[in-house]
């Protein structure tokens, strides 16, 4: 997703990044809720996925349609 895309709290996102240890994104259920940006660079986001808070790069998510 573009770095300067404006997201609103509660908006649904889809994880498109690479898999990494301790990140169990269920295939077919990679939707998460946007909670907010971290800092003022809009490059990192806080999301909620299955009750867990995750800190991700904006490049690892896209808008859920």
DSSP file (Angstrom, degrees, kcal/mol; ACC not computed):
  #  RESIDUE AA STRUCTURE BP1 BP2  ACC     N-H-->O    O-->H-N    N-H-->O    O-->H-N    TCO  KAPPA ALPHA  PHI   PSI    X-CA   Y-CA   Z-CA
    1    1 A X              0   0    0      0, 0.0    60,-0.1     0, 0.0    61,-0.1   0.000 360.0 360.0 360.0 147.2    0.0    0.0    0.0
    2    2 A X    >   -     0   0    0      1,-0.1     3,-1.6     2,-0.1     0, 0.0  -0.334 360.0-124.3 -62.7 142.2    1.2    3.5   -0.7
    3    3 A X  T 3  S+     0   0    0      1,-0.3    -1,-0.1     3,-0.0    41,-0.1   0.797 107.6  47.7 -59.2 -33.0    2.9    5.2    2.3
    4    4 A X  T 3  S+     0   0    0      2,-0.1     2,-0.3    39,-0.0    -1,-0.3   0.138  75.8 130.9-102.9  21.1    0.6    8.2    2.3
    5    5 A X    <   -     0   0    0     -3,-1.6     2,-0.6    37,-0.2     0, 0.0  -0.592  58.4-129.1 -69.7 130.0   -2.7    6.3    2.0
    6    6 A X        -     0   0    0     -2,-0.3     2,-0.3     2,-0.0    -2,-0.1  -0.743  28.7-171.6 -87.9 120.6   -5.1    7.7    4.7
    7    7 A X        -     0   0    0     -2,-0.6     2,-0.4     4,-0.0    30,-0.1  -0.823  12.9-140.5-110.7 150.1   -6.6    4.9    6.8
    8    8 A X    >   -     0   0    0     -2,-0.3     3,-2.2    28,-0.1    26,-0.2  -0.866  34.7 -92.3-109.8 145.5   -9.4    5.2    9.4
    9    9 A X  T 3  S+     0   0    0     -2,-0.4    26,-0.2     1,-0.3     3,-0.1  -0.275 113.4  23.9 -54.0 132.7   -9.4    3.4   12.7
   10   10 A X  T 3  S+     0   0    0     24,-3.3    -1,-0.3     1,-0.3    25,-0.1   0.284  86.1 141.8  92.7  -9.2  -11.4    0.1   12.3
   11   11 A X    <   -     0   0    0     -3,-2.2    23,-2.9    23,-0.2     2,-0.3  -0.391  54.5-114.9 -66.0 141.1  -10.8   -0.2    8.6
   12   12 A X  E     -A   33   0A   0     21,-0.2    52,-2.0    52,-0.2     2,-0.3  -0.620  35.4-176.6 -82.8 134.8  -10.2   -3.7    7.3
   13   13 A X  E     -AB  32  63A   0     19,-3.2    19,-2.8    -2,-0.3     2,-0.4  -0.858  18.0-137.3-123.6 159.9   -6.8   -4.6    5.9
   14   14 A X  E     -AB  31  62A   0     48,-2.9    48,-1.9    -2,-0.3     2,-0.4  -0.974  20.9-123.9-119.9 134.3   -5.4   -7.7    4.3
   15   15 A X  E     + B   0  61A   0     15,-2.4    46,-0.2    -2,-0.4    15,-0.1  -0.631  36.8 162.2 -77.9 127.4   -2.0   -9.0    5.1
   16   16 A X        +     0   0    0     44,-3.2    45,-0.2    -2,-0.4    -1,-0.1   0.287  40.1 107.2-125.3   5.1    0.1   -9.5    1.9
   17   17 A X  S    S-     0   0    0     43,-1.2     2,-0.1     1,-0.2    43,-0.1  -0.078  78.0 -76.2 -78.4-179.0    3.6   -9.7    3.4
   18   18 A X        -     0   0    0      1,-0.1     2,-0.2     0, 0.0    -1,-0.2  -0.414  50.2-103.8 -75.9 153.2    5.9  -12.6    3.9
   19   19 A X        -     0   0    0     -2,-0.1     2,-0.3     5,-0.0    -1,-0.1  -0.517  43.3-177.6 -74.3 144.9    5.4  -15.2    6.5
   20   20 A X    >   -     0   0    0      3,-0.4     3,-2.0    -2,-0.2     0, 0.0  -0.968  36.7 -71.0-143.3 160.8    7.6  -15.0    9.6
   21   21 A X  T 3  S+     0   0    0     -2,-0.3     3,-0.1     1,-0.3    -1,-0.0  -0.153 117.1  12.4 -53.4 137.6    8.2  -16.9   12.8
   22   22 A X  T 3  S+     0   0    0      1,-0.1     2,-0.7    -3,-0.0    -1,-0.3   0.551  98.1 110.6  69.4  11.0    5.4  -16.5   15.3
   23   23 A X    <   -     0   0    0     -3,-2.0     2,-1.1     2,-0.1    -3,-0.4  -0.894  44.9-177.1-113.5  99.8    3.0  -14.9   12.8
   24   24 A X        +     0   0    0     -2,-0.7     2,-0.6    -5,-0.1    -3,-0.1  -0.614   4.9 176.1 -99.9  73.6    0.3  -17.4   12.2
   25   25 A X        -     0   0    0     -2,-1.1     2,-0.4     1,-0.0     5,-0.1  -0.696  31.0-128.5 -77.9 120.3   -1.8  -15.8    9.5
   26   26 A X  B >   -E   29   0B   0     -2,-0.6     3,-2.6     3,-0.5    -1,-0.0  -0.558  24.8-110.8 -74.5 126.1   -4.4  -18.3    8.5
   27   27 A X  T 3  S+     0   0    0     -2,-0.4    -1,-0.1     1,-0.3    -3,-0.0  -0.340 105.3  16.6 -57.0 129.5   -4.6  -18.8    4.8
   28   28 A X  T 3  S+     0   0    0     -2,-0.0    -1,-0.3    -3,-0.0    -2,-0.1   0.319 120.2  69.6  86.9  -8.4   -7.9  -17.4    3.5
   29   29 A X  B <   +E   26   0B   0     -3,-2.6    -3,-0.5     1,-0.1    -2,-0.1  -0.423  51.4 131.5-135.7  59.6   -8.4  -15.3    6.7
   30   30 A X        +     0   0    0     -5,-0.1   -15,-2.4   -15,-0.1     2,-0.3   0.047  34.2 126.9-101.1  25.8   -5.7  -12.7    6.6
   31   31 A X  E     +A   14   0A   0    -17,-0.2     2,-0.3    -3,-0.1   -17,-0.2  -0.649  32.3 175.0 -88.0 141.2   -8.0   -9.8    7.4
   32   32 A X  E     -A   13   0A   0    -19,-2.8   -19,-3.2    -2,-0.3     2,-0.5  -0.941  30.1-111.6-141.8 160.7   -7.1   -7.4   10.2
   33   33 A X  E     -AC  12  48A   0     15,-2.4    15,-2.3    -2,-0.3     2,-0.3  -0.830  28.4-126.2-101.1 129.2   -8.4   -4.2   11.7
   34   34 A X  E     + C   0  47A   0    -23,-2.9   -24,-3.3    -2,-0.5    13,-0.2  -0.546  30.0 172.5 -72.1 131.0   -6.4   -1.0   11.5
   35   35 A X  E     -     0   0A   0     11,-2.9     2,-0.3     1,-0.4    12,-0.2   0.736  53.0 -61.2-108.3 -36.4   -5.8    0.6   14.8
   36   36 A X  E     - C   0  46A   0     10,-1.5    10,-3.3   -28,-0.1    -1,-0.4  -0.936  48.8 -78.2 167.1 170.7   -3.4    3.5   14.0
   37   37 A X  E     - C   0  45A   0     -2,-0.3     2,-0.6     8,-0.2     8,-0.2  -0.561  36.1-129.5 -88.9 156.5   -0.1    4.7   12.6
   38   38 A X        -     0   0    0      6,-2.0     3,-0.5    -2,-0.2     6,-0.5  -0.947  69.6 -24.3-108.3 121.8    3.1    4.6   14.6
   39   39 A X  S    S-     0   0    0     -2,-0.6     3,-0.2     1,-0.2    -2,-0.1  -0.279  93.9 -66.3  74.8-163.3    5.0    7.9   14.7
   40   40 A X  S    S+     0   0    0      1,-0.1    -1,-0.2     2,-0.1    -3,-0.0   0.319 113.9  79.7-110.0   7.9    4.7   10.6   12.1
   41   41 A X  S    S-     0   0    0     -3,-0.5    -1,-0.1     3,-0.0    -2,-0.1   0.596  82.2-141.0 -91.2 -10.8    6.1    8.8    9.0
   42   42 A X  S    S+     0   0    0     -4,-0.3   -37,-0.2    -3,-0.2    -3,-0.1   0.748  71.7 113.3  56.4  26.3    3.0    6.8    8.1
   43   43 A X        +     0   0    0     -5,-0.4    15,-3.0     1,-0.1    16,-0.4   0.645  69.7  45.5 -98.9 -18.6    5.3    3.9    7.3
   44   44 A X  E     - D   0  57A   0     -6,-0.5    -6,-2.0    13,-0.3     2,-0.3  -0.944  66.9-164.7-128.8 147.8    4.3    1.5   10.1
   45   45 A X  E     -CD  37  56A   0     11,-3.2    11,-2.6    -2,-0.3     2,-0.5  -0.932  17.8-134.5-132.1 153.9    0.8    0.6   11.4
   46   46 A X  E     +CD  36  55A   0    -10,-3.3   -11,-2.9    -2,-0.3   -10,-1.5  -0.920  34.1 173.4-102.3 131.9   -0.7   -1.1   14.4
   47   47 A X  E     -CD  34  54A   0      7,-2.5     7,-2.7    -2,-0.5     2,-0.5  -0.901  29.3-129.2-134.1 163.0   -3.4   -3.7   13.6
   48   48 A X  E     +CD  33  53A   0    -15,-2.3   -15,-2.4    -2,-0.3     2,-0.4  -0.975  24.8 177.8-114.7 127.0   -5.5   -6.2   15.5
   49   49 A X  E >  S- D   0  52A   0      3,-2.7     3,-2.0    -2,-0.5   -17,-0.1  -0.960  72.4 -25.6-131.6 113.9   -5.5   -9.8   14.2
   50   50 A X  T 3  S-     0   0    0     -2,-0.4     3,-0.1     1,-0.3    -1,-0.1   0.881 127.5 -47.7  50.6  45.1   -7.5  -12.4   16.0
   51   51 A X  T 3  S+     0   0    0      1,-0.2     2,-0.4     0, 0.0    -1,-0.3   0.389 116.2 114.5  82.3  -3.5   -7.2  -10.5   19.3
   52   52 A X  E <   -D   49   0A   0     -3,-2.0    -3,-2.7     2,-0.0     2,-0.5  -0.812  63.4-132.1-101.2 139.9   -3.4   -9.9   18.9
   53   53 A X  E     -D   48   0A   0     -2,-0.4     2,-0.4    -5,-0.2    -5,-0.2  -0.779  29.3-172.9 -86.1 130.8   -1.9   -6.5   18.4
   54   54 A X  E     -D   47   0A   0     -7,-2.7    -7,-2.5    -2,-0.5     2,-0.6  -0.960  20.7-147.3-127.2 145.1    0.7   -6.5   15.6
   55   55 A X  E     +D   46   0A   0     -2,-0.4     2,-0.3    -9,-0.2    -9,-0.2  -0.957  33.7 168.8-110.7 113.5    3.1   -3.8   14.4
   56   56 A X  E     -D   45   0A   0    -11,-2.6   -11,-3.2    -2,-0.6     2,-0.2  -0.847  38.5-105.4-127.6 158.5    3.5   -4.0   10.6
   57   57 A X  E >   -D   44   0A   0     -2,-0.3     3,-2.0   -13,-0.2   -13,-0.3  -0.585  32.2-122.9 -75.3 145.0    5.0   -2.1    7.8
   58   58 A X  G >  S+     0   0    0    -15,-3.0     3,-1.1     1,-0.3   -14,-0.1   0.758 112.2  65.9 -60.3 -23.7    2.5   -0.3    5.6
   59   59 A X  G 3  S+     0   0    0    -16,-0.4    -1,-0.3     1,-0.2   -15,-0.1   0.644  92.8  61.5 -72.5 -14.7    4.0   -2.3    2.7
   60   60 A X  G <  S+     0   0    0     -3,-2.0   -44,-3.2   -43,-0.1   -43,-1.2   0.443 102.9  54.4 -92.1  -0.9    2.8   -5.6    4.3
   61   61 A X  E <   -B   15   0A   0     -3,-1.1     2,-0.3   -46,-0.2   -46,-0.2  -0.900  56.6-171.1-131.8 159.8   -0.9   -4.7    4.1
   62   62 A X  E     -B   14   0A   0    -48,-1.9   -48,-2.9    -2,-0.3     2,-0.1  -0.952  41.5 -82.6-141.2 162.4   -3.5   -3.6    1.5
   63   63 A X  E     -B   13   0A   0     -2,-0.3     2,-0.4   -50,-0.2   -50,-0.2  -0.434  42.6-126.8 -65.6 135.5   -7.1   -2.4    1.8
   64   64 A X              0   0    0    -52,-2.0   -52,-0.2    -2,-0.1    -1,-0.1  -0.709 360.0 360.0 -82.2 133.0   -9.6   -5.2    2.0
   65   65 A X              0   0    0     -2,-0.4    -1,-0.1   -52,-0.0    -2,-0.0   0.444 360.0 360.0 -93.1 360.0  -12.3   -4.8   -0.6
